Amino acid sequence: MTTTPAHAIITKRFGSGFPTRAACDDVGVYEMRNQGAHDWTCYPQNGAWSGDLIWYT
């Protein structure tokens, strides 16, 4: 029997309240590089945009 290693996604909020997705993406690119994340995502929340950094393990 073989087992497959578990994979996880770790997220960390890098900001919220961005007026546009473009503003969120600009900060996401910077924070991803600065914190060594693999990716970022921006999503609408409470009438503005929020963003999370993503690490894949």
PDB file of N, CA, C and O in Angstrom:
ATOM      1  N   MET A   1       0.839  -1.172   0.000  1.00  0.00           N
ATOM      2  CA  MET A   1       0.000   0.000   0.000  1.00  0.00           C
ATOM      3  C   MET A   1       0.891   1.244   0.000  1.00  0.00           C
ATOM      4  O   MET A   1       1.850   1.329   0.767  1.00  0.00           O
ATOM      5  N   THR A   2       0.570   2.189  -0.851  1.00  0.00           N
ATOM      6  CA  THR A   2       1.313   3.444  -0.881  1.00  0.00           C
ATOM      7  C   THR A   2       0.431   4.556  -0.317  1.00  0.00           C
ATOM      8  O   THR A   2      -0.797   4.500  -0.365  1.00  0.00           O
ATOM      9  N   THR A   3       1.093   5.537   0.203  1.00  0.00           N
ATOM     10  CA  THR A   3       0.349   6.680   0.724  1.00  0.00           C
ATOM     11  C   THR A   3       0.787   7.933  -0.024  1.00  0.00           C
ATOM     12  O   THR A   3       1.933   8.056  -0.457  1.00  0.00           O
ATOM     13  N   THR A   4      -0.129   8.828  -0.158  1.00  0.00           N
ATOM     14  CA  THR A   4       0.158  10.101  -0.802  1.00  0.00           C
ATOM     15  C   THR A   4       0.411  11.133   0.284  1.00  0.00           C
ATOM     16  O   THR A   4      -0.371  11.242   1.228  1.00  0.00           O
ATOM     17  N   PRO A   5       1.488  11.888   0.163  1.00  0.00           N
ATOM     18  CA  PRO A   5       1.744  12.899   1.189  1.00  0.00           C
ATOM     19  C   PRO A   5       0.628  13.938   1.235  1.00  0.00           C
ATOM     20  O   PRO A   5       0.046  14.287   0.208  1.00  0.00           O
ATOM     21  N   ALA A   6       0.347  14.411   2.403  1.00  0.00           N
ATOM     22  CA  ALA A   6      -0.675  15.440   2.566  1.00  0.00           C
ATOM     23  C   ALA A   6      -0.149  16.778   2.049  1.00  0.00           C
ATOM     24  O   ALA A   6       1.029  17.099   2.202  1.00  0.00           O
ATOM     25  N   HIS A   7      -1.018  17.525   1.454  1.00  0.00           N
ATOM     26  CA  HIS A   7      -0.684  18.858   0.977  1.00  0.00           C
ATOM     27  C   HIS A   7      -1.577  19.852   1.693  1.00  0.00           C
ATOM     28  O   HIS A   7      -2.734  19.560   1.998  1.00  0.00           O
ATOM     29  N   ALA A   8      -1.044  20.996   1.951  1.00  0.00           N
ATOM     30  CA  ALA A   8      -1.815  22.016   2.647  1.00  0.00           C
ATOM     31  C   ALA A   8      -1.629  23.362   1.966  1.00  0.00           C
ATOM     32  O   ALA A   8      -0.636  23.605   1.280  1.00  0.00           O
ATOM     33  N   ILE A   9      -2.584  24.203   2.170  1.00  0.00           N
ATOM     34  CA  ILE A   9      -2.498  25.581   1.715  1.00  0.00           C
ATOM     35  C   ILE A   9      -2.531  26.450   2.963  1.00  0.00           C
ATOM     36  O   ILE A   9      -3.432  26.331   3.793  1.00  0.00           O
ATOM     37  N   ILE A  10      -1.557  27.309   3.083  1.00  0.00           N
ATOM     38  CA  ILE A  10      -1.484  28.240   4.204  1.00  0.00           C
ATOM     39  C   ILE A  10      -1.774  29.626   3.658  1.00  0.00           C
ATOM     40  O   ILE A  10      -1.181  30.038   2.660  1.00  0.00           O
ATOM     41  N   THR A  11      -2.673  30.345   4.296  1.00  0.00           N
ATOM     42  CA  THR A  11      -2.993  31.700   3.854  1.00  0.00           C
ATOM     43  C   THR A  11      -2.766  32.696   4.985  1.00  0.00           C
ATOM     44  O   THR A  11      -2.842  32.363   6.168  1.00  0.00           O
ATOM     45  N   LYS A  12      -2.485  33.928   4.577  1.00  0.00           N
ATOM     46  CA  LYS A  12      -2.292  35.011   5.535  1.00  0.00           C
ATOM     47  C   LYS A  12      -2.809  36.295   4.902  1.00  0.00           C
ATOM     48  O   LYS A  12      -2.412  36.649   3.791  1.00  0.00           O
ATOM     49  N   ARG A  13      -3.673  36.975   5.589  1.00  0.00           N
ATOM     50  CA  ARG A  13      -4.225  38.230   5.079  1.00  0.00           C
ATOM     51  C   ARG A  13      -3.131  39.272   4.961  1.00  0.00           C
ATOM     52  O   ARG A  13      -2.372  39.490   5.905  1.00  0.00           O
ATOM     53  N   PHE A  14      -3.043  39.924   3.793  1.00  0.00           N
ATOM     54  CA  PHE A  14      -2.066  41.000   3.643  1.00  0.00           C
ATOM     55  C   PHE A  14      -2.727  42.364   3.648  1.00  0.00           C
ATOM     56  O   PHE A  14      -2.040  43.384   3.718  1.00  0.00           O
ATOM     57  N   GLY A  15      -4.041  42.400   3.575  1.00  0.00           N
ATOM     58  CA  GLY A  15      -4.707  43.690   3.645  1.00  0.00           C
ATOM     59  C   GLY A  15      -6.181  43.595   3.321  1.00  0.00           C
ATOM     60  O   GLY A  15      -6.653  42.589   2.791  1.00  0.00           O
ATOM     61  N   SER A  16      -6.899  44.651   3.645  1.00  0.00           N
ATOM     62  CA  SER A  16      -8.327  44.736   3.330  1.00  0.00           C
ATOM     63  C   SER A  16      -8.692  46.200   3.147  1.00  0.00           C
ATOM     64  O   SER A  16      -7.923  47.094   3.499  1.00  0.00           O
ATOM     65  N   GLY A  17      -9.870  46.433   2.593  1.00  0.00           N
ATOM     66  CA  GLY A  17     -10.335  47.798   2.377  1.00  0.00           C
ATOM     67  C   GLY A  17      -9.766  48.471   1.143  1.00  0.00           C
ATOM     68  O   GLY A  17      -9.833  49.694   1.017  1.00  0.00           O
ATOM     69  N   PHE A  18      -9.207  47.687   0.228  1.00  0.00           N
ATOM     70  CA  PHE A  18      -8.689  48.265  -1.016  1.00  0.00           C
ATOM     71  C   PHE A  18      -9.872  48.730  -1.875  1.00  0.00           C
ATOM     72  O   PHE A  18     -10.863  48.009  -1.991  1.00  0.00           O
ATOM     73  N   PRO A  19      -9.786  49.921  -2.478  1.00  0.00           N
ATOM     74  CA  PRO A  19     -10.925  50.440  -3.246  1.00  0.00           C
ATOM     75  C   PRO A  19     -11.158  49.710  -4.572  1.00  0.00           C
ATOM     76  O   PRO A  19     -12.281  49.686  -5.077  1.00  0.00           O
ATOM     77  N   THR A  20     -10.103  49.118  -5.137  1.00  0.00           N
ATOM     78  CA  THR A  20     -10.226  48.407  -6.419  1.00  0.00           C
ATOM     79  C   THR A  20      -9.426  47.111  -6.360  1.00  0.00           C
ATOM     80  O   THR A  20      -8.534  46.947  -5.527  1.00  0.00           O
ATOM     81  N   ARG A  21      -9.765  46.201  -7.258  1.00  0.00           N
ATOM     82  CA  ARG A  21      -8.988  44.968  -7.349  1.00  0.00           C
ATOM     83  C   ARG A  21      -7.547  45.267  -7.767  1.00  0.00           C
ATOM     84  O   ARG A  21      -6.610  44.628  -7.289  1.00  0.00           O
ATOM     85  N   ALA A  22      -7.377  46.241  -8.660  1.00  0.00           N
ATOM     86  CA  ALA A  22      -6.030  46.589  -9.118  1.00  0.00           C
ATOM     87  C   ALA A  22      -5.161  47.051  -7.948  1.00  0.00           C
ATOM     88  O   ALA A  22      -3.985  46.696  -7.879  1.00  0.00           O
ATOM     89  N   ALA A  23      -5.721  47.829  -7.038  1.00  0.00           N
ATOM     90  CA  ALA A  23      -4.965  48.279  -5.867  1.00  0.00           C
ATOM     91  C   ALA A  23      -4.581  47.091  -4.999  1.00  0.00           C
ATOM     92  O   ALA A  23      -3.459  47.023  -4.498  1.00  0.00           O
ATOM     93  N   CYS A  24      -5.505  46.156  -4.819  1.00  0.00           N
ATOM     94  CA  CYS A  24      -5.227  44.943  -4.048  1.00  0.00           C
ATOM     95  C   CYS A  24      -4.132  44.116  -4.724  1.00  0.00           C
ATOM     96  O   CYS A  24      -3.210  43.637  -4.064  1.00  0.00           O
ATOM     97  N   ASP A  25      -4.240  43.954  -6.040  1.00  0.00           N
ATOM     98  CA  ASP A  25      -3.231  43.186  -6.777  1.00  0.00           C
ATOM     99  C   ASP A  25      -1.845  43.819  -6.674  1.00  0.00           C
ATOM    100  O   ASP A  25      -0.848  43.109  -6.543  1.00  0.00           O
ATOM    101  N   ASP A  26      -1.776  45.144  -6.732  1.00  0.00           N
ATOM    102  CA  ASP A  26      -0.482  45.827  -6.618  1.00  0.00           C
ATOM    103  C   ASP A  26       0.198  45.492  -5.289  1.00  0.00           C
ATOM    104  O   ASP A  26       1.391  45.192  -5.253  1.00  0.00           O
ATOM    105  N   VAL A  27      -0.564  45.545  -4.213  1.00  0.00           N
ATOM    106  CA  VAL A  27      -0.005  45.223  -2.900  1.00  0.00           C
ATOM    107  C   VAL A  27       0.286  43.722  -2.807  1.00  0.00           C
ATOM    108  O   VAL A  27       1.282  43.322  -2.205  1.00  0.00           O
ATOM    109  N   GLY A  28      -0.570  42.896  -3.395  1.00  0.00           N
ATOM    110  CA  GLY A  28      -0.367  41.451  -3.379  1.00  0.00           C
ATOM    111  C   GLY A  28       0.946  41.034  -4.018  1.00  0.00           C
ATOM    112  O   GLY A  28       1.659  40.189  -3.477  1.00  0.00           O
ATOM    113  N   VAL A  29       1.270  41.616  -5.159  1.00  0.00           N
ATOM    114  CA  VAL A  29       2.533  41.308  -5.841  1.00  0.00           C
ATOM    115  C   VAL A  29       3.715  41.674  -4.944  1.00  0.00           C
ATOM    116  O   VAL A  29       4.654  40.893  -4.790  1.00  0.00           O
ATOM    117  N   TYR A  30       3.658  42.853  -4.364  1.00  0.00           N
ATOM    118  CA  TYR A  30       4.739  43.309  -3.492  1.00  0.00           C
ATOM    119  C   TYR A  30       4.889  42.393  -2.273  1.00  0.00           C
ATOM    120  O   TYR A  30       5.991  41.948  -1.953  1.00  0.00           O
ATOM    121  N   GLU A  31       3.771  42.120  -1.598  1.00  0.00           N
ATOM    122  CA  GLU A  31       3.822  41.303  -0.386  1.00  0.00           C
ATOM    123  C   GLU A  31       4.230  39.865  -0.688  1.00  0.00           C
ATOM    124  O   GLU A  31       4.935  39.244   0.108  1.00  0.00           O
ATOM    125  N   MET A  32       3.796  39.331  -1.825  1.00  0.00           N
ATOM    126  CA  MET A  32       4.184  37.970  -2.204  1.00  0.00           C
ATOM    127  C   MET A  32       5.703  37.878  -2.314  1.00  0.00           C
ATOM    128  O   MET A  32       6.312  36.953  -1.776  1.00  0.00           O
ATOM    129  N   ARG A  33       6.300  38.813  -2.993  1.00  0.00           N
ATOM    130  CA  ARG A  33       7.763  38.815  -3.143  1.00  0.00           C
ATOM    131  C   ARG A  33       8.450  39.077  -1.808  1.00  0.00           C
ATOM    132  O   ARG A  33       9.448  38.432  -1.485  1.00  0.00           O
ATOM    133  N   ASN A  34       7.922  40.015  -1.037  1.00  0.00           N
ATOM    134  CA  ASN A  34       8.528  40.412   0.228  1.00  0.00           C
ATOM    135  C   ASN A  34       8.480  39.293   1.273  1.00  0.00           C
ATOM    136  O   ASN A  34       9.415  39.137   2.058  1.00  0.00           O
ATOM    137  N   GLN A  35       7.399  38.518   1.284  1.00  0.00           N
ATOM    138  CA  GLN A  35       7.217  37.495   2.310  1.00  0.00           C
ATOM    139  C   GLN A  35       7.468  36.071   1.796  1.00  0.00           C
ATOM    140  O   GLN A  35       7.299  35.110   2.546  1.00  0.00           O
ATOM    141  N   GLY A  36       7.863  35.929   0.541  1.00  0.00           N
ATOM    142  CA  GLY A  36       8.204  34.618   0.004  1.00  0.00           C
ATOM    143  C   GLY A  36       7.017  33.691  -0.211  1.00  0.00           C
ATOM    144  O   GLY A  36       7.156  32.469  -0.156  1.00  0.00           O
ATOM    145  N   ALA A  37       5.852  34.274  -0.457  1.00  0.00           N
ATOM    146  CA  ALA A  37       4.657  33.462  -0.709  1.00  0.00           C
ATOM    147  C   ALA A  37       4.697  32.914  -2.137  1.00  0.00           C
ATOM    148  O   ALA A  37       5.463  33.395  -2.972  1.00  0.00           O
ATOM    149  N   HIS A  38       3.873  31.915  -2.406  1.00  0.00           N
ATOM    150  CA  HIS A  38       3.792  31.326  -3.734  1.00  0.00           C
ATOM    151  C   HIS A  38       2.798  32.064  -4.631  1.00  0.00           C
ATOM    152  O   HIS A  38       2.952  32.073  -5.852  1.00  0.00           O
ATOM    153  N   ASP A  39       1.782  32.681  -4.029  1.00  0.00           N
ATOM    154  CA  ASP A  39       0.712  33.303  -4.806  1.00  0.00           C
ATOM    155  C   ASP A  39      -0.048  34.263  -3.896  1.00  0.00           C
ATOM    156  O   ASP A  39       0.239  34.368  -2.704  1.00  0.00           O
ATOM    157  N   TRP A  40      -1.011  34.953  -4.473  1.00  0.00           N
ATOM    158  CA  TRP A  40      -1.910  35.793  -3.689  1.00  0.00           C
ATOM    159  C   TRP A  40      -3.273  35.750  -4.354  1.00  0.00           C
ATOM    160  O   TRP A  40      -3.399  35.353  -5.512  1.00  0.00           O
ATOM    161  N   THR A  41      -4.292  36.162  -3.612  1.00  0.00           N
ATOM    162  CA  THR A  41      -5.632  36.255  -4.172  1.00  0.00           C
ATOM    163  C   THR A  41      -6.308  37.488  -3.603  1.00  0.00           C
ATOM    164  O   THR A  41      -6.095  37.849  -2.445  1.00  0.00           O
ATOM    165  N   CYS A  42      -7.121  38.128  -4.424  1.00  0.00           N
ATOM    166  CA  CYS A  42      -7.925  39.260  -3.998  1.00  0.00           C
ATOM    167  C   CYS A  42      -9.394  38.916  -4.197  1.00  0.00           C
ATOM    168  O   CYS A  42      -9.755  38.259  -5.173  1.00  0.00           O
ATOM    169  N   TYR A  43     -10.233  39.354  -3.281  1.00  0.00           N
ATOM    170  CA  TYR A  43     -11.653  39.016  -3.349  1.00  0.00           C
ATOM    171  C   TYR A  43     -12.475  40.143  -2.748  1.00  0.00           C
ATOM    172  O   TYR A  43     -12.016  40.841  -1.843  1.00  0.00           O
ATOM    173  N   PRO A  44     -13.710  40.324  -3.259  1.00  0.00           N
ATOM    174  CA  PRO A  44     -14.568  41.383  -2.726  1.00  0.00           C
ATOM    175  C   PRO A  44     -15.058  41.028  -1.321  1.00  0.00           C
ATOM    176  O   PRO A  44     -15.417  39.884  -1.044  1.00  0.00           O
ATOM    177  N   GLN A  45     -15.063  42.030  -0.445  1.00  0.00           N
ATOM    178  CA  GLN A  45     -15.527  41.814   0.920  1.00  0.00           C
ATOM    179  C   GLN A  45     -16.005  43.150   1.488  1.00  0.00           C
ATOM    180  O   GLN A  45     -15.242  44.113   1.554  1.00  0.00           O
ATOM    181  N   ASN A  46     -17.245  43.198   1.888  1.00  0.00           N
ATOM    182  CA  ASN A  46     -17.826  44.392   2.525  1.00  0.00           C
ATOM    183  C   ASN A  46     -17.663  45.662   1.691  1.00  0.00           C
ATOM    184  O   ASN A  46     -17.326  46.720   2.224  1.00  0.00           O
ATOM    185  N   GLY A  47     -17.902  45.558   0.390  1.00  0.00           N
ATOM    186  CA  GLY A  47     -17.860  46.728  -0.477  1.00  0.00           C
ATOM    187  C   GLY A  47     -16.474  47.191  -0.886  1.00  0.00           C
ATOM    188  O   GLY A  47     -16.334  48.234  -1.523  1.00  0.00           O
ATOM    189  N   ALA A  48     -15.453  46.435  -0.531  1.00  0.00           N
ATOM    190  CA  ALA A  48     -14.075  46.758  -0.914  1.00  0.00           C
ATOM    191  C   ALA A  48     -13.386  45.442  -1.286  1.00  0.00           C
ATOM    192  O   ALA A  48     -14.048  44.418  -1.448  1.00  0.00           O
ATOM    193  N   TRP A  49     -12.070  45.470  -1.419  1.00  0.00           N
ATOM    194  CA  TRP A  49     -11.306  44.278  -1.772  1.00  0.00           C
ATOM    195  C   TRP A  49     -10.355  43.912  -0.643  1.00  0.00           C
ATOM    196  O   TRP A  49      -9.745  44.781  -0.020  1.00  0.00           O
ATOM    197  N   SER A  50     -10.239  42.614  -0.389  1.00  0.00           N
ATOM    198  CA  SER A  50      -9.297  42.078   0.591  1.00  0.00           C
ATOM    199  C   SER A  50      -8.356  41.125  -0.126  1.00  0.00           C
ATOM    200  O   SER A  50      -8.669  40.628  -1.208  1.00  0.00           O
ATOM    201  N   GLY A  51      -7.192  40.871   0.487  1.00  0.00           N
ATOM    202  CA  GLY A  51      -6.229  39.992  -0.151  1.00  0.00           C
ATOM    203  C   GLY A  51      -5.523  39.080   0.833  1.00  0.00           C
ATOM    204  O   GLY A  51      -5.246  39.454   1.972  1.00  0.00           O
ATOM    205  N   ASP A  52      -5.241  37.877   0.365  1.00  0.00           N
ATOM    206  CA  ASP A  52      -4.504  36.882   1.153  1.00  0.00           C
ATOM    207  C   ASP A  52      -3.292  36.408   0.372  1.00  0.00           C
ATOM    208  O   ASP A  52      -3.344  36.252  -0.847  1.00  0.00           O
ATOM    209  N   LEU A  53      -2.204  36.184   1.089  1.00  0.00           N
ATOM    210  CA  LEU A  53      -1.039  35.497   0.521  1.00  0.00           C
ATOM    211  C   LEU A  53      -1.258  34.006   0.654  1.00  0.00           C
ATOM    212  O   LEU A  53      -1.957  33.556   1.562  1.00  0.00           O
ATOM    213  N   ILE A  54      -0.659  33.228  -0.253  1.00  0.00           N
ATOM    214  CA  ILE A  54      -0.841  31.778  -0.264  1.00  0.00           C
ATOM    215  C   ILE A  54       0.518  31.089  -0.343  1.00  0.00           C
ATOM    216  O   ILE A  54       1.365  31.435  -1.166  1.00  0.00           O
ATOM    217  N   TRP A  55       0.700  30.113   0.526  1.00  0.00           N
ATOM    218  CA  TRP A  55       1.843  29.207   0.480  1.00  0.00           C
ATOM    219  C   TRP A  55       1.328  27.794   0.288  1.00  0.00           C
ATOM    220  O   TRP A  55       0.381  27.384   0.960  1.00  0.00           O
ATOM    221  N   TYR A  56       1.941  27.038  -0.627  1.00  0.00           N
ATOM    222  CA  TYR A  56       1.602  25.622  -0.833  1.00  0.00           C
ATOM    223  C   TYR A  56       2.654  24.773  -0.170  1.00  0.00           C
ATOM    224  O   TYR A  56       3.848  25.015  -0.349  1.00  0.00           O
ATOM    225  N   THR A  57       2.233  23.776   0.597  1.00  0.00           N
ATOM    226  CA  THR A  57       3.195  22.910   1.269  1.00  0.00           C
ATOM    227  C   THR A  57       3.108  21.506   0.709  1.00  0.00           C
ATOM    228  O   THR A  57       3.842  20.620   1.146  1.00  0.00           O
TER     229      THR A  57
END
